Amino acid sequence: MSSLIHRELLRRMFLGRETERAIIEIDSHLHPSIGEEAVIVGTFSALDTDDVAVPHYRGALVASLARGADVRKLIAGVLGRATGPTRGRQRGDFCGAFAPNFFGMFSGTLGASIGYATGSALAAKLDGSREVTVVTFGDGTANAGVLYESLNLAAMMKLPVVFVCQNNQYAVSMPAARAIAGGDLAARAAAFGMRATDVDGNDVMQVYGSVGDAIERARDGAGPAFVHALTYRQQGHFVGDRSLYRSADEAEIWKQRDPIRKLSETVVSAGIMSDDEVRALRDEIVREVALAATAARDDPMPDPAVVIPDLNAYAR
């Protein structure tokens, strides 16, 4: 695999992490995906430009950046600024960029995005398009009924869709080990007759390769696939969550498996980049994000007339 891909995936993971860190410093409305970047970046970097991305709410900003979104605009969106994607109508990290072939979580119901993705794939099949849809979701959502309805429909109709479970091992405070009967999510998907694989969700190259292969198979008419990527949420469910439901030892073990650290060590040991080049790349991203965050924080708040509907208009 090209060394350029290693460099670009590392850059995208640095960019996603530093963007979330910048937001944490200035706003508490964030569900961090720190520690899960390999699943998000590896998955959505594997798509072609015309393919459809439907990210999990945790990591929608990182997925947006992997698809080329502007850092300042995304941060402005979380801060509710007029320069954000919704021009201040919504502040949050659930939706990500408003862009062609990109769907954020526009419903407060977890799992709805799985239905969006399956519908997108059905539309592509009916249109005779070669577009593939990829959707990510967490281990908690893996117990939602809509997933199994979607898996069944996708398998029966051989839809061009790839389902990626971003298993960070906790649904808020509920351990996946207690919530998932049998403990084998890939086996559940395989029961529908589709290709289902387990990957190391902290190895971005493994995720990129597995999802990329599933995308090309779907594009060639082989039907849907399921990828289970085991990873770890290094921070709380949201910024203020103290994570009292898990041990410090467990968290430390997974920090040692950090996906950015893993790829950094890989590119250095393979001679793709030197330690100095990795540090220089990280420092460059830190500066870029800091400038974007400062600019976004100084951007104007929206005009109330724009974000607040004229209720009298509905009464007429």
C-alpha positions in Angstrom: 0.0 0.0 0.0 1.3 3.4 -0.9 3.3 5.4 1.7 1.2 8.4 0.7 -1.9 6.7 2.1 -0.2 6.1 5.5 0.8 9.8 5.7 -2.7 11.0 4.7 -4.5 8.7 7.2 -2.1 9.9 9.9 -2.8 13.5 9.0 -6.5 13.0 9.1 -6.4 11.3 12.5 -4.2 14.1 13.9 -6.7 16.6 12.4 -9.7 14.9 13.9 -8.2 14.6 17.4 -6.9 18.2 17.5 -10.2 19.5 16.3 -12.0 17.7 19.1 -9.4 18.8 21.7 -9.9 22.4 20.6 -13.6 22.2 21.0 -13.3 20.6 24.4 -11.3 23.6 25.5 -14.0 26.1 24.5 -17.3 24.3 24.6 -18.8 21.4 26.5 -21.3 20.3 23.9 -19.2 17.5 22.6 -19.3 13.7 22.6 -15.5 13.0 22.0 -14.3 10.2 19.7 -10.7 10.5 21.0 -9.3 6.9 20.7 -11.7 5.9 18.0 -10.2 7.9 15.1 -8.9 4.8 13.3 -12.4 3.4 12.8 -13.8 6.8 11.6 -10.9 7.9 9.4 -10.2 4.4 8.0 -13.8 3.9 7.1 -14.7 7.2 5.5 -11.3 7.6 3.7 -12.1 4.3 1.9 -15.1 5.8 0.0 -15.0 7.4 -3.4 -16.1 11.0 -3.9 -19.6 9.9 -5.1 -20.2 7.3 -2.4 -22.5 8.1 0.5 -21.2 8.6 4.1 -23.5 8.2 7.0 -21.4 8.5 10.2 -22.2 7.7 13.8 -23.0 10.7 15.9 -19.7 10.1 17.8 -17.2 11.1 15.3 -19.4 12.9 12.7 -16.9 15.9 12.8 -13.9 13.6 12.3 -15.8 11.9 9.4 -16.5 15.3 7.9 -12.9 16.3 8.1 -11.9 13.0 6.4 -14.3 14.0 3.6 -12.6 17.4 3.2 -14.7 19.6 5.5 -13.4 23.0 6.7 -12.1 23.0 10.3 -13.2 26.5 11.1 -16.7 26.0 9.8 -17.2 22.8 11.8 -16.0 24.4 15.1 -18.2 27.4 14.4 -21.1 25.0 14.0 -20.5 23.5 17.4 -20.3 27.0 18.9 -23.6 28.0 17.3 -22.0 30.7 15.1 -23.5 32.2 12.0 -20.6 30.8 10.0 -21.4 27.2 10.9 -23.0 24.7 8.6 -26.5 25.5 9.9 -25.8 29.2 10.2 -26.5 28.9 13.9 -29.7 27.0 13.7 -28.2 24.1 15.6 -25.2 23.8 17.7 -23.8 20.3 18.1 -21.4 17.7 16.9 -24.0 15.2 15.6 -24.5 16.3 12.1 -21.1 17.2 10.8 -20.7 18.9 7.5 -23.7 19.7 5.2 -22.4 18.3 2.0 -23.5 16.1 -0.9 -23.6 12.4 -0.1 -23.1 13.1 3.6 -25.8 12.5 6.2 -25.5 13.4 9.8 -27.8 12.3 12.7 -30.9 14.4 12.1 -33.0 12.3 14.4 -32.6 12.0 18.1 -33.2 8.3 17.8 -30.1 6.2 17.6 -30.2 3.8 14.7 -32.2 6.0 12.4 -29.1 6.7 10.4 -28.9 2.9 9.6 -32.3 3.2 8.0 -31.1 6.3 6.0 -28.1 4.3 4.8 -30.1 1.3 3.7 -32.5 3.6 1.8 -29.6 5.3 0.1 -28.3 1.9 -1.0 -31.7 0.9 -2.3 -32.0 4.2 -4.3 -28.5 3.5 -5.8 -29.6 0.0 -6.8 -32.9 1.2 -8.3 -31.0 3.9 -10.2 -28.4 1.5 -11.5 -25.7 3.6 -9.9 -22.3 2.3 -8.7 -22.5 4.4 -5.6 -21.9 2.6 -2.3 -23.2 3.7 1.1 -21.2 3.2 4.3 -22.8 3.7 7.8 -21.1 3.6 11.2 -22.9 3.0 14.5 -22.0 2.1 18.1 -22.2 -1.1 20.1 -25.3 0.2 21.9 -27.1 0.8 18.6 -26.1 -2.7 17.5 -29.0 -3.9 19.7 -31.6 -1.7 17.9 -34.2 -3.5 15.8 -33.7 -1.2 12.8 -30.3 -2.7 12.3 -31.6 -6.2 11.8 -34.5 -5.0 9.6 -31.9 -3.2 7.5 -29.4 -6.2 7.4 -32.2 -8.4 6.2 -33.4 -6.0 3.5 -29.9 -5.3 2.4 -29.0 -9.0 2.2 -32.3 -10.0 0.4 -31.9 -7.3 -2.2 -28.0 -7.4 -2.4 -27.9 -3.7 -1.7 -24.6 -1.8 -2.0 -24.1 -0.9 1.6 -21.4 -1.5 4.2 -22.4 -1.6 7.9 -19.5 -0.7 10.3 -19.9 -1.2 14.0 -17.7 1.3 15.8 -17.6 -0.7 19.1 -16.0 1.5 21.7 -17.2 -1.0 24.4 -19.6 1.3 26.3 -23.1 2.5 25.5 -23.0 5.6 27.8 -22.1 3.5 31.0 -23.3 0.1 29.9 -20.4 -2.3 29.0 -20.9 -4.1 25.7 -19.9 -7.3 27.5 -23.1 -7.1 29.5 -25.4 -5.8 26.8 -24.6 -8.0 23.8 -25.9 -11.6 24.1 -23.3 -14.0 22.8 -20.8 -11.2 22.4 -20.3 -11.8 18.7 -21.7 -9.0 16.5 -20.1 -10.3 13.3 -21.9 -13.6 13.8 -25.2 -11.8 14.0 -24.6 -10.2 10.7 -23.3 -13.4 9.1 -26.6 -15.1 10.0 -28.2 -12.9 7.3 -25.9 -14.5 4.7 -23.6 -11.5 4.3 -19.9 -11.2 4.6 -19.0 -10.2 8.2 -15.5 -9.6 9.5 -13.8 -8.5 12.7 -11.0 -6.0 12.6 -8.7 -4.2 15.0 -10.5 -0.9 15.3 -7.3 0.8 16.5 -5.4 -0.1 13.4 -6.4 2.4 10.7 -4.7 0.5 7.9 -6.7 -2.7 8.8 -9.9 -0.7 8.9 -9.1 1.1 5.7 -8.3 -2.2 3.9 -11.3 -4.2 5.2 -13.9 -1.4 4.6 -12.3 -0.6 1.2 -12.5 -4.2 0.1 -16.2 -4.4 1.2 -17.0 -1.2 -0.7 -15.5 -2.6 -3.9 -17.3 -5.9 -3.6 -20.6 -4.0 -3.0 -19.9 -1.8 -6.0 -19.4 -4.9 -8.2 -22.8 -6.3 -7.1 -21.7 -8.7 -4.3 -24.1 -7.1 -1.9 -23.7 -5.8 1.6 -21.0 -6.4 4.2 -20.6 -6.0 7.9 -17.4 -4.9 9.6 -17.0 -5.1 13.4 -14.2 -2.8 14.6 -13.3 -3.1 18.2 -11.9 0.2 19.7 -12.1 2.2 22.9 -13.5 5.5 24.0 -10.7 7.1 25.9 -12.8 9.9 27.3 -16.3 10.1 28.8 -19.6 9.7 27.0 -19.6 13.5 26.9 -17.1 16.1 28.0 -18.4 16.3 31.6 -18.6 12.5 32.1 -16.1 11.3 34.7 -16.3 7.7 33.6 -16.7 6.3 37.1 -18.2 3.1 35.6 -14.8 1.8 34.4 -11.4 1.4 36.0 -8.3 3.5 35.5 -6.3 0.4 34.7 -8.6 -0.5 31.9 -8.5 2.9 30.4 -4.7 3.0 30.7 -4.4 -0.4 28.9 -6.3 1.0 25.9 -4.4 4.3 25.9 -1.3 2.2 25.2 -3.1 0.9 22.1 -3.9 4.4 20.9 -4.6 4.4 17.1 -2.5 7.5 16.4 0.4 6.2 18.4 0.1 2.8 16.6 0.2 4.3 13.1 3.0 6.7 14.1 5.1 3.8 15.3 4.3 1.9 12.1 5.3 4.7 9.7 8.6 5.2 11.6 9.5 1.5 11.8 8.7 1.1 8.1 10.9 4.1 7.1 7.9 5.9 5.6 8.4 8.9 8.0 11.0 9.8 10.6 10.1 10.7 14.2 10.9 14.3 13.4 8.5 14.2 10.4 5.7 12.8 12.5 6.2 15.5 15.2 6.3 18.2 12.5 3.1 16.9 11.0 1.4 16.9 14.4 2.7 20.4 15.2 1.5 21.7 11.8 -2.0 20.4 12.5 -2.0 21.8 16.1 -1.3 25.3 14.7 -3.9 24.9 11.9 -6.6 23.9 14.3 -5.7 26.6 16.9 -6.0 29.3 14.3 -9.3 27.9 13.1 -10.7 27.7 16.7 -9.7 31.3 17.4 -11.3 32.5 14.2 -14.5 30.4 14.9 -14.8 31.7 18.4 -14.6 35.3 17.1 -17.2 34.6 14.4 -20.6 36.4 14.9 -23.6 34.8 16.6 -26.6 34.4 14.2 -29.3 37.0 13.9 -32.3 35.9 16.0 -34.6 36.7 13.0 -32.8 34.0 11.1 -32.8 31.2 13.7 -36.2 31.9 15.4 -39.2 31.2 13.2 -42.0 33.7 12.9 -44.7 31.9 15.0 -47.3 34.4 13.8 -46.8 33.1 10.3 -47.9 29.6 11.4 -51.0 31.1 13.1 -52.3 32.7 9.9 
